[in-house]
Amino acid sequence: MVIHTIFDMLAAATSLLVTAFCYRWRLADAARRIDQGGMGYVVALLLGAGAGGYGLGSLNMLVSGTPMIARSIVGALAGAILAIELFKRWRGIRGSTGLIFVPAFATTVFVGRWGCFFSGLEDETHGTPTGLPWGVDLGDGIPRHPVQLYEGFTMGIFLLLALVLIGRRQPWFMRNGFYALVLVYAGQRFLWEFLKPYGAVIGPFNLFHLVCAGLVAYAVLMLWGSDGRAGT
């Protein structure tokens, strides 16, 4: 998976650059809210993202009949949110701290999904067969949905919109940008999961359908109940 590793590194470097730019440009005040948690916040974030990413990614492959160590970005997002929410509740921290991560996450998905696409069938993120004219042969002679690009392009559009709103310091987005990211990412990912060959766990729904449904519920709850004043 050399090409996948290259794009993972490119995604990491690009997201860091975008985060640094946004921090100096508009998000320094938002980022300072994280200071309330100190290093504990960072540790919770990393542990949650790692456990969720590898735990749910590997579990999904096990359920799908292909046992292997796998990493999932939606699992990492879910794990990070859970860990940070528990940490903030423990420390009594209120107020959203997630806005600084919005450009980075969207950039990571936009760039990283190209690595998944160019890796073909190897990394198990490919789509199901399709007769649509844009179906892509990934090496087995079967045109498939380029679900990696569906996801990448969606988050690329979200990234552009987010940068415009951050640039304008749009009040609603400055309060609720992280929840908007979770809602859009989980919502579109839920749809693309129908175009992937993963094993179902409940009816037609695979494990990531359930994770995405939980994330959508989380985002809606935070948007509806807190108006951006509490939560990740």
Secondary structure, 3 states (H helix, E strand, C coil): CHHHHHHHHHHHHHHHHHHHHHHHHHHHHHHHHHHHHHHHHHHHHHHHHHHHHHHHHHHHHHHCCCCCCCCCHHHHHHHHHHHHHHHHHHHCCCCCCCHHHHHHHHHHHHHHHHHHHHCCCCCCCCCCECCCCCCEECCCCCEECCHHHHHHHHHHHHHHHHHHHHHCCCHHHHHHHHHHHHHHHHHHHHHHHHHCCCCEEECCEEHHHHHHHHHHHHHHHHHHHCCCCCCC
